């Protein structure tokens, strides 16, 4: 029981500490140079930090920060599922792909996060796309509750696959709602490109998630 409690605490606190951890990791790694590492701004996940002359706004920074939290949570969920036994091959393969994809995207987002740091608001915004998210972003649309996480951590096959898919379905729906709000404004051109890719990825994932839920008993 103690191990389960520790697991769900780790899963929940991963999002609460993501920004600080990302900043420290980038400061120690990217700040010293990027020898042997691909340009973090050239992947399909996150573009270069400032290839355009357009001004960066707090809403642009909101997008980058929010996507970090969504991807950190998604990565933690995928890794939690991977540690379970007797999983359905389709759900396990999807979780494995999600984990690898998110780890790569987060490398890009970390660089972007620091490059646009001057646009970060001094206080959590009360309005706009990120209004009401709180200092730890736990109130972002679609983020799972403590009890939902506890149920997933405790679950085993085949309940684990179903819970995993349900959490991702709801989280992706929240992410889509947030990204749509940002696109409805006047975002930086690079945010537009990245947000559109995020929406395309969410639509692709939705089909796989529906398949996992359809196959669940």
C-alpha positions in Angstrom: 0.0 0.0 0.0 2.9 2.3 0.9 4.4 1.7 -2.6 1.2 2.6 -4.3 0.9 5.9 -2.3 4.4 6.8 -3.2 3.7 6.1 -6.8 0.7 8.3 -7.0 2.5 11.1 -5.1 5.3 11.0 -7.6 2.9 11.0 -10.5 1.0 14.0 -9.2 4.1 16.0 -8.1 5.8 15.5 -11.5 3.6 18.2 -12.9 3.9 20.5 -9.9 7.7 20.5 -10.2 8.1 20.3 -13.9 8.9 24.0 -14.6 11.6 24.3 -12.0 13.1 21.0 -13.0 13.0 21.9 -16.7 14.7 25.2 -16.0 17.5 23.7 -14.0 18.1 21.0 -16.5 18.3 23.4 -19.4 20.4 25.8 -17.5 23.0 23.1 -16.7 22.8 21.4 -20.1 21.9 23.9 -22.9 23.6 26.8 -21.2 26.9 25.1 -21.4 26.6 24.4 -25.1 24.8 21.8 -27.3 27.7 19.8 -28.7 26.5 16.4 -29.8 22.9 17.4 -29.6 20.6 18.4 -32.4 19.3 21.9 -32.6 16.4 21.9 -30.1 14.4 24.1 -32.3 14.4 22.1 -35.5 12.1 19.2 -34.6 8.5 18.9 -35.7 7.4 19.3 -32.1 8.8 22.7 -31.2 10.2 25.2 -33.6 13.2 27.5 -33.1 12.7 29.9 -30.2 12.8 33.2 -32.2 13.2 32.8 -35.9 10.6 35.5 -36.4 10.6 39.2 -35.6 7.1 39.0 -34.1 6.9 40.0 -30.4 6.4 37.3 -27.9 3.5 37.7 -25.6 2.4 36.2 -22.2 -0.1 34.1 -24.1 2.7 32.7 -26.3 4.6 31.8 -23.2 1.4 30.3 -21.8 1.4 27.9 -24.7 4.9 26.7 -24.2 4.5 26.3 -20.4 1.2 24.6 -20.6 2.4 22.1 -23.2 5.4 21.3 -21.0 2.9 20.4 -18.2 0.7 18.4 -20.5 3.6 16.4 -21.9 5.2 15.8 -18.5 1.9 14.4 -17.3 1.4 12.3 -20.4 4.9 10.9 -20.1 4.4 10.0 -16.5 1.2 8.2 -17.3 2.7 6.3 -20.1 5.7 5.2 -18.0 3.4 4.2 -15.2 1.4 1.9 -17.6 4.6 0.4 -19.0 5.6 -0.8 -15.5 2.5 -2.9 -15.2 2.3 -6.6 -16.1 0.2 -8.5 -18.6 -0.8 -5.5 -20.7 -2.6 -5.6 -24.0 0.0 -5.3 -26.8 -1.8 -2.5 -28.5 -2.1 -0.3 -25.4 1.5 -1.1 -24.4 2.8 -0.2 -27.8 0.9 3.1 -27.8 2.2 4.0 -24.3 5.8 3.2 -25.4 5.4 5.4 -28.4 3.9 8.2 -26.4 6.7 8.1 -23.8 9.4 8.3 -26.5 7.6 11.0 -28.4 7.1 13.2 -25.3 10.6 12.8 -24.1 11.9 14.1 -27.4 9.4 17.0 -27.5 10.2 18.0 -24.0 13.9 18.4 -25.0 12.7 21.0 -27.5 10.2 22.7 -25.2 12.9 23.1 -22.5 15.0 25.3 -24.8 12.0 27.3 -25.9 10.9 27.7 -22.3 14.1 29.5 -21.5 14.4 31.4 -24.7 11.1 33.2 -24.1 11.5 33.6 -20.4 11.2 37.4 -20.6 7.6 37.0 -21.7 6.7 35.0 -18.6 4.2 37.0 -16.4 5.3 37.8 -12.9 2.1 36.3 -11.4 -0.1 33.5 -12.7 -2.6 35.2 -15.0 -6.2 35.6 -13.8 -7.6 35.8 -17.4 -6.7 34.8 -20.9 -5.9 31.3 -22.1 -4.0 30.4 -19.0 -6.2 32.2 -16.5 -7.0 30.3 -13.4 -4.4 27.5 -14.0 -2.7 28.3 -10.6 1.0 28.4 -9.9 1.5 24.7 -10.4 -0.9 24.4 -13.5 -2.9 21.7 -11.7 -6.1 23.5 -12.8 -5.4 23.3 -16.5 -8.3 21.8 -18.5 -8.3 18.0 -18.5 -5.7 17.4 -15.7 -6.6 14.3 -13.7 -7.6 14.5 -10.1 -5.8 12.8 -7.2 -8.4 10.1 -7.0 -8.3 9.4 -10.7 -4.5 9.0 -10.5 -4.8 6.8 -7.5 -7.2 4.5 -9.3 -4.8 4.3 -12.3 -1.8 3.5 -10.1 -3.7 0.7 -8.3 -5.2 -0.8 -11.5 -3.9 -3.9 -13.2 -4.7 -5.4 -16.6 -7.3 -4.9 -18.1 -8.5 -2.1 -16.0 -5.2 -0.3 -16.2 -5.4 0.1 -20.0 -8.9 1.5 -19.8 -8.0 4.0 -17.1 -4.9 5.1 -19.0 -7.0 5.7 -22.1 -9.7 7.6 -20.2 -7.2 9.9 -18.6 -5.4 10.6 -21.9 -8.8 11.2 -23.6 -9.8 13.8 -21.1 -6.4 15.4 -20.9 -6.1 15.7 -24.6 -9.6 17.2 -24.8 -8.5 19.8 -22.3 -5.3 20.4 -24.2 -7.3 20.9 -27.4 -9.6 23.4 -25.7 -6.6 25.4 -24.4 -4.7 25.3 -27.7 -7.9 26.4 -29.5 -8.2 29.4 -27.2 -4.6 30.4 -27.9 -5.1 30.1 -31.7 -8.3 32.2 -31.4 -6.1 35.1 -30.2 -3.1 36.6 -32.0 -0.3 34.1 -31.3 3.3 34.2 -32.4 3.8 32.5 -35.9 5.8 29.8 -34.3 3.1 29.1 -31.7 0.6 28.8 -34.5 2.7 26.2 -36.2 3.4 24.2 -33.1 -0.2 24.5 -31.9 -1.5 23.2 -35.2 0.8 20.2 -35.0 -0.4 19.5 -31.4 -4.0 19.5 -32.6 -3.1 17.1 -35.4 -1.3 14.8 -32.9 -4.3 14.9 -30.6 -6.6 13.9 -33.4 -4.4 11.0 -34.3 -4.1 9.9 -30.7 -7.9 10.1 -30.3 -8.4 7.3 -32.8 -6.0 5.0 -31.0 -7.5 5.9 -27.6 -10.9 5.1 -28.9 -9.6 1.8 -30.1 -8.2 0.9 -26.7 -11.4 1.9 -25.0 -13.4 -0.1 -27.5 -11.4 -3.2 -26.8 -11.5 -2.9 -23.0 -13.9 -5.2 -21.2 
